[in-house]
Amino acid sequence: MAVRPGLWPALLGLVLASWLRGSGAQQSATVANPVPGANPDLLPQFLVEPEDIYIVKNKPVLLVCKAMPATQIFFKCNGEWVRQVDHVIERSTDGSSGLPVMEVRINVSRQQVEKVFGLEEYWCQCVAWSSQGTTKSQKAYIRIAYLRKNFEQEPLAKEVSLEQGIVLPCRPPEGIPPAEVEWLRNEDLVDPSLDPNVYITREHSLVVRQARLADTANYTCVAKNIVARRRSASAAVIVYVDGSWSPWSKWSACGLDCTHWRSRECSDPAPRNGGEECRGADLDTRNCTSDLCVHTASGPEDVALYVGLIAVAVCLLLLLLVLILIYCRKKQGLDSDVADSSILTSGFQPVSIKPSKADNPHLLTIQPDLSTTTTTYRGSLCSRQDGPSPKFQLTNGHLLSPLSGGRHTLHHSSPTSEAEDFVSRLSTQNYFRSLPRGISNMAYGTFNFLGGRLMIPHTGISLLIPPDAIPRGKIYEIYLTLHKPDDVRLPLAGCQTLLSPIVSCGPPGVLLTRPVILAMDHCGEPSPESWSLHLKKQSCEGSWEDVLHLGEEAPSHLYYCQLEAGTCYIFTEQLGRFALVGEALSVVAAKRLKLLLFAPVACTSLEYNIRVYCLQDTRDALKEVVQLEKQLGGQLIQEPRVLHLKDSYHNLRLSIHDVPSSLWKSKLLVSYQEIPFYHIWNGTQQYLHCTFTLERVSPSTSDLACKVWVWQVEGDGQSFNINFNITKDTRFTELLALESEAGVPALVGPSAFKIPFLIRQKIITSLDPPCSRGADWRTLAQKLHLDSHLSFFASKPSPTAMILNLWEARHFPNGNLSQLAAAVAGLGQPDNGLFTVSEAEC
């Protein structure tokens, strides 16, 4: 049916009014929608269409639409018509064609976009009408622009040799629009177009093809978009040059001593920027050959000279022999004191009388008294029908000194008084220059064949030195130290993550005849399907090597690991620097994080900060944060929680909710804070935390009730319900009281072991030989749930000793000897036979 042209405006107004009343009818997806019989040339044509745009901070954005010929133009955003009053309209007439032209503008605010944030993208388009039909514009997407503060990966410092390649990785912070990356060298822009030796990869890594001395500088990764400009931490790159010898000079003339010499210099090139010095001698001397040096005795003076020289040489030789003889006698006397096992039986004379226990006169008990500088052990070595048992003294130090009456004592000094001297001695050697200069994260002691134990308090880190691990006649000064990840460069590749602290025991290179056991915490949730675990060891040259792949251990290997929930026990016959590293095989792989909430003990201002720490779930990481918060004057305000972080590349988010607005005001401008996934997963960054700042409405406000949520996107999460008085409540403070760990960091000799020495020897002697009835070390391993390591135990000279050593490492200082005795008794070996010593054995 044809419609008269004069009726078109009225009909168009009715249709438009019905749409604007909220019917929300969707237009056709086609660009143009002509009426039947319409002239296509008179359909609206867009002169200006809305374009994609970003909202920066809180500034609204302007969308513009202009069409010809057009009688009406309206915007539609996310399927809904924009109200007529929100349109700014300008009408005009095209001068050449006389057709009507219409321009429409609208503003879009941040609040409008945030209403649909996370559901779908916010878009707008305009629809233009003419007498011949309608036309839709393209969609314009409006996005909120931002740029996170933390880089997902920052460049790390490097030391490279001349002409070696350099790769500095950089993963910029998450942002919309994506950040552009540029690099600064000593604050100057790096331009690859001006330097063909440098280029930047698609992943934003800076690559130097061949390092030059001029490339020694501080490098900074800069990320920027329309919102902000972020700088990474600067990475110091040092290009060093190892020294090389110049050619030898010509031989000198032959001298009176029938020798000549030549020299060279370490100057081709000379070492620079910490490069190695030349190895070898810079001076070479040789005897003159053939006729270069011929001297004859031409008179009595020459004869006297030669006789005098020979006499001096003979005197020097005799003096050297005397000094060697004196040194050997002194050393032999010292070694005999240390290695003589008769000290344990008859070398100590009785100095007091103490009756044996009435209920078991044969029980051997050794209880150290650590209150004096000489450690005293009291116990019944054997039953005496004619009188009570003797008391003997054993030592903790590094020198044996004879006492009157045939007694011996071993002296030691306070660890505090010797710590600085000990560390200074170690620091003179290249390998020990990275050792901490304090003693809070270090333990050391002097040990002989009796063994002992080192512990770093409140960290779960210990080193067990079993008896006979140190050869008889040897005395070693051994240390155990915990490193901060910032102090030691541990390269991690791909999906690898640090699961344990980095621990050193040494000195490296000492001879051990039995494996020692290094114990330390880990934060992995290990399973063969989700993790590939490796033990890494640093060589004396500084490089890290995989010395053990857990689950693929060879029984005869130098290293072995007993992995338990939260702790690993490493058998090693070589001391050095160790770390446990994991590589995720699937997204199921997870690390345990310890979540801690701290706040000020005293609040003197209106502001109140809640710090949420996300740590690796190990005792050493907990110790560091507790010590830091003590310095900051903080207190724990909630019971710690554990969160399992999966290898899904999703960040960790933290938010605060339900803050009573009548009493408190949150200063957080966004709905949540984030810690980048890589910062946590890498495991090398300490003190990761977010701070929520609240402001009291009144200084008298003291009660705080709110919720803190911590969760991984598409992963695990935890919620804290905070409800306490900020001026009085200290109920959670005792949860982090650091417990004592066996009193002192170093225990030497029998005091380091729960099982008395003679009883240990009887168990080993009884269970090492194979037994047809199964009453041997294999059954003991099964009873102690260690049967998965039978092949490793069997590869050692004494399998029972390995089992007992592991029992000591796992159960000190709270191990129950009665349970061990019950396990031995269950083998058919009577416990009262093994756990006693006879008079003949004393």
Secondary structure as the mmCIF struct_conf table of DSSP 4:
data_model
#
loop_
_struct_conf.conf_type_id
_struct_conf.id
_struct_conf.beg_label_comp_id
_struct_conf.beg_label_asym_id
_struct_conf.beg_label_seq_id
_struct_conf.end_label_comp_id
_struct_conf.end_label_asym_id
_struct_conf.end_label_seq_id
HELX_RH_3T_P HELX_RH_3T_P1 PRO A 5 LEU A 7
HELX_RH_AL_P HELX_RH_AL_P1 TRP A 8 SER A 18
HELX_RH_PI_P HELX_RH_PI_P1 TRP A 19 SER A 23
HELX_LH_PP_P HELX_LH_PP_P1 ALA A 25 SER A 28
BEND BEND1 ALA A 29 VAL A 31
STRN STRN1 ALA A 32 PRO A 34
HELX_LH_PP_P HELX_LH_PP_P2 VAL A 35 VAL A 35
TURN_TY1_P TURN_TY1_P1 PRO A 36 GLY A 37
HELX_RH_3T_P HELX_RH_3T_P2 PRO A 40 LEU A 42
BEND BEND2 LEU A 43 LEU A 43
STRN STRN2 GLN A 45 VAL A 48
STRN STRN3 ILE A 53 VAL A 56
TURN_TY1_P TURN_TY1_P2 LYS A 57 ASN A 58
STRN STRN4 VAL A 61 MET A 68
BEND BEND3 PRO A 69 PRO A 69
BEND BEND4 THR A 71 THR A 71
STRN STRN5 GLN A 72 CYS A 77
TURN_TY1_P TURN_TY1_P3 ASN A 78 GLY A 79
STRN STRN6 GLU A 80 TRP A 81
HELX_LH_PP_P HELX_LH_PP_P3 VAL A 82 ARG A 83
HELX_RH_3T_P HELX_RH_3T_P3 GLN A 84 ASP A 86
STRN STRN7 VAL A 88 THR A 93
TURN_TY1_P TURN_TY1_P4 GLY A 95 SER A 97
STRN STRN8 PRO A 100 VAL A 108
HELX_RH_AL_P HELX_RH_AL_P2 ARG A 110 LYS A 115
TURN_TY1_P TURN_TY1_P5 VAL A 116 LEU A 119
BEND BEND5 GLU A 120 GLU A 120
STRN STRN9 TYR A 122 SER A 130
TURN_TY1_P TURN_TY1_P6 SER A 131 GLN A 132
STRN STRN10 GLY A 133 LYS A 136
STRN STRN11 ALA A 140 LEU A 147
BEND BEND6 LYS A 149 ASN A 150
BEND BEND7 GLU A 152 GLU A 152
STRN STRN12 GLN A 153 GLN A 153
STRN STRN13 LYS A 158 SER A 161
TURN_TY1_P TURN_TY1_P7 LEU A 162 GLU A 163
STRN STRN14 ILE A 166 LEU A 168
STRN STRN15 ARG A 171 ARG A 171
HELX_LH_PP_P HELX_LH_PP_P4 PRO A 172 GLU A 174
STRN STRN16 GLY A 175 ILE A 176
BEND BEND8 PRO A 177 PRO A 177
HELX_LH_PP_P HELX_LH_PP_P5 PRO A 178 ALA A 179
STRN STRN17 GLU A 180 ARG A 185
TURN_TY1_P TURN_TY1_P8 ASN A 186 GLU A 187
STRN STRN18 ASP A 188 LEU A 189
HELX_LH_PP_P HELX_LH_PP_P6 VAL A 190 VAL A 190
TURN_TY1_P TURN_TY1_P9 PRO A 192 LEU A 194
TURN_TY1_P TURN_TY1_P10 PRO A 196 ASN A 197
STRN STRN19 VAL A 198 ILE A 200
TURN_TY1_P TURN_TY1_P11 ARG A 202 GLU A 203
STRN STRN20 LEU A 206 VAL A 208
BEND BEND9 ARG A 209 GLN A 210
HELX_RH_3T_P HELX_RH_3T_P4 LEU A 213 ASP A 215
STRN STRN21 ALA A 217 LYS A 224
BEND BEND10 ILE A 226 VAL A 227
STRN STRN22 ARG A 229 ARG A 231
HELX_LH_PP_P HELX_LH_PP_P7 SER A 232 SER A 234
STRN STRN23 ALA A 235 TYR A 240
STRN STRN24 VAL A 241 VAL A 241
HELX_LH_PP_P HELX_LH_PP_P8 TRP A 245 CYS A 254
TURN_TY1_P TURN_TY1_P12 LEU A 256 ASP A 257
BEND BEND11 CYS A 258 CYS A 258
STRN STRN25 THR A 259 SER A 263
BEND BEND12 CYS A 266 CYS A 266
TURN_TY1_P TURN_TY1_P13 ASP A 268 PRO A 269
HELX_LH_PP_P HELX_LH_PP_P9 ALA A 270 PRO A 271
STRN STRN26 ARG A 272 ARG A 272
TURN_TY1_P TURN_TY1_P14 ASN A 273 GLY A 274
HELX_LH_PP_P HELX_LH_PP_P10 GLY A 275 ARG A 279
BEND BEND13 GLY A 280 GLY A 280
BEND BEND14 ASP A 282 ASP A 282
STRN STRN27 LEU A 283 ASN A 287
HELX_RH_3T_P HELX_RH_3T_P5 SER A 290 LEU A 292
BEND BEND15 GLY A 299 GLY A 299
HELX_RH_AL_P HELX_RH_AL_P3 PRO A 300 ALA A 339
HELX_RH_3T_P HELX_RH_3T_P6 SER A 341 LEU A 344
TURN_TY1_P TURN_TY1_P15 THR A 345 SER A 346
BEND BEND16 GLY A 347 PHE A 348
HELX_LH_PP_P HELX_LH_PP_P11 GLN A 349 PRO A 350
BEND BEND17 SER A 352 SER A 352
STRN STRN28 ILE A 353 LYS A 354
HELX_LH_PP_P HELX_LH_PP_P12 PRO A 355 LYS A 357
BEND BEND18 ALA A 358 ASP A 359
TURN_TY1_P TURN_TY1_P16 PRO A 361 HIS A 362
STRN STRN29 LEU A 363 LEU A 363
STRN STRN30 ASP A 369 ASP A 369
TURN_TY1_P TURN_TY1_P17 LEU A 370 SER A 371
BEND BEND19 THR A 372 THR A 374
STRN STRN31 THR A 376 ARG A 378
BEND BEND20 LEU A 381 CYS A 382
TURN_TY1_P TURN_TY1_P18 GLN A 385 ASP A 386
BEND BEND21 GLY A 387 GLY A 387
HELX_LH_PP_P HELX_LH_PP_P13 PRO A 388 PRO A 388
STRN STRN32 SER A 389 GLN A 393
BEND BEND22 GLY A 397 HIS A 398
STRN STRN33 LEU A 399 PRO A 402
HELX_RH_3T_P HELX_RH_3T_P7 SER A 404 GLY A 406
STRN STRN34 HIS A 408 HIS A 411
HELX_RH_AL_P HELX_RH_AL_P4 PRO A 415 SER A 427
TURN_TY1_P TURN_TY1_P19 THR A 428 THR A 428
BEND BEND23 GLN A 429 GLN A 429
HELX_RH_3T_P HELX_RH_3T_P8 ASN A 430 PHE A 432
TURN_TY1_P TURN_TY1_P20 ARG A 433 SER A 434
BEND BEND24 LEU A 435 LEU A 435
BEND BEND25 ARG A 437 ILE A 439
TURN_TY1_P TURN_TY1_P21 SER A 440 ASN A 441
STRN STRN35 MET A 442 PHE A 447
TURN_TY1_P TURN_TY1_P22 PHE A 449 LEU A 450
STRN STRN36 GLY A 452 ILE A 456
TURN_TY1_P TURN_TY1_P23 PRO A 457 GLY A 460
STRN STRN37 ILE A 461 ILE A 465
TURN_TY1_P TURN_TY1_P24 PRO A 467 ASP A 468
BEND BEND26 ALA A 469 ILE A 470
HELX_LH_PP_P HELX_LH_PP_P14 PRO A 471 PRO A 471
TURN_TY1_P TURN_TY1_P25 ARG A 472 GLY A 473
STRN STRN38 TYR A 476 HIS A 483
TURN_TY1_P TURN_TY1_P26 PRO A 485 ASP A 487
BEND BEND27 VAL A 488 VAL A 488
TURN_TY1_P TURN_TY1_P27 GLY A 494 CYS A 495
STRN STRN39 GLN A 496 LEU A 498
BEND BEND28 SER A 500 SER A 500
STRN STRN40 ILE A 502 GLY A 506
TURN_TY1_P TURN_TY1_P28 PRO A 508 GLY A 509
BEND BEND29 THR A 513 ARG A 514
STRN STRN41 VAL A 516 ASP A 521
STRN STRN42 GLY A 524 GLY A 524
TURN_TY1_P TURN_TY1_P29 PRO A 528 SER A 530
STRN STRN43 TRP A 531 GLN A 538
TURN_TY1_P TURN_TY1_P30 CYS A 540 GLU A 541
BEND BEND30 GLY A 542 GLY A 542
STRN STRN44 TRP A 544 HIS A 549
TURN_TY1_P TURN_TY1_P31 LEU A 550 GLY A 551
TURN_TY1_P TURN_TY1_P32 PRO A 555 SER A 556
BEND BEND31 HIS A 557 LEU A 558
STRN STRN45 TYR A 559 GLU A 564
TURN_TY1_P TURN_TY1_P33 ALA A 565 GLY A 566
STRN STRN46 THR A 567 THR A 572
BEND BEND32 GLU A 573 GLN A 574
STRN STRN47 ARG A 577 ALA A 584
BEND BEND33 LEU A 585 SER A 586
TURN_TY1_P TURN_TY1_P34 VAL A 587 VAL A 588
STRN STRN48 ALA A 590 PRO A 600
BEND BEND34 VAL A 601 ALA A 602
BEND BEND35 SER A 605 LEU A 606
STRN STRN49 GLU A 607 GLN A 616
BEND BEND36 ASP A 617 THR A 618
HELX_RH_AL_P HELX_RH_AL_P5 ARG A 619 LEU A 632
TURN_TY1_P TURN_TY1_P35 GLY A 633 GLY A 633
STRN STRN50 GLY A 634 LEU A 636
BEND BEND37 GLN A 638 GLN A 638
STRN STRN51 ARG A 641 LYS A 646
BEND BEND38 ASP A 647 SER A 648
HELX_LH_PP_P HELX_LH_PP_P15 HIS A 650 ASN A 651
STRN STRN52 LEU A 652 HIS A 657
TURN_TY1_P TURN_TY1_P36 SER A 661 LEU A 663
STRN STRN53 TRP A 664 SER A 666
BEND BEND39 VAL A 670 SER A 671
STRN STRN54 GLN A 673 ILE A 675
HELX_RH_AL_P HELX_RH_AL_P6 PHE A 677 ASN A 682
BEND BEND40 TYR A 687 TYR A 687
STRN STRN55 HIS A 689 ARG A 696
BEND BEND41 VAL A 697 SER A 698
TURN_TY1_P TURN_TY1_P37 PRO A 699 SER A 700
STRN STRN56 ASP A 703 GLN A 712
TURN_TY1_P TURN_TY1_P38 VAL A 713 GLU A 714
BEND BEND42 GLY A 715 GLY A 715
STRN STRN57 GLY A 717 ASN A 725
TURN_TY1_P TURN_TY1_P39 ILE A 726 LYS A 728
TURN_TY1_P TURN_TY1_P40 ARG A 731 PHE A 732
HELX_RH_3T_P HELX_RH_3T_P9 THR A 733 LEU A 736
HELX_LH_PP_P HELX_LH_PP_P16 ALA A 737 SER A 740
BEND BEND43 ALA A 742 PRO A 745
STRN STRN58 ALA A 746 VAL A 748
HELX_RH_3T_P HELX_RH_3T_P10 GLY A 749 ALA A 752
BEND BEND44 LYS A 754 ILE A 755
HELX_RH_AL_P HELX_RH_AL_P7 PHE A 757 LEU A 767
BEND BEND45 ASP A 768 PRO A 769
TURN_TY1_P TURN_TY1_P41 SER A 772 ARG A 773
BEND BEND46 GLY A 774 GLY A 774
BEND BEND47 ASP A 776 ASP A 776
HELX_RH_AL_P HELX_RH_AL_P8 TRP A 777 LYS A 783
TURN_TY1_P TURN_TY1_P42 LEU A 784 HIS A 785
HELX_RH_3T_P HELX_RH_3T_P11 ASP A 787 HIS A 789
HELX_RH_AL_P HELX_RH_AL_P9 LEU A 790 ALA A 794
TURN_TY1_P TURN_TY1_P43 SER A 795 SER A 795
BEND BEND48 LYS A 796 PRO A 797
HELX_RH_AL_P HELX_RH_AL_P10 PRO A 799 HIS A 811
TURN_TY1_P TURN_TY1_P44 PHE A 812 ASN A 814
HELX_RH_AL_P HELX_RH_AL_P11 LEU A 817 ALA A 825
TURN_TY1_P TURN_TY1_P45 GLY A 826 GLY A 828
HELX_RH_AL_P HELX_RH_AL_P12 ASP A 831 LEU A 834
TURN_TY1_P TURN_TY1_P46 PHE A 835 PHE A 835
STRN STRN59 THR A 836 THR A 836
HELX_RH_3T_P HELX_RH_3T_P12 GLU A 839 GLU A 841
#
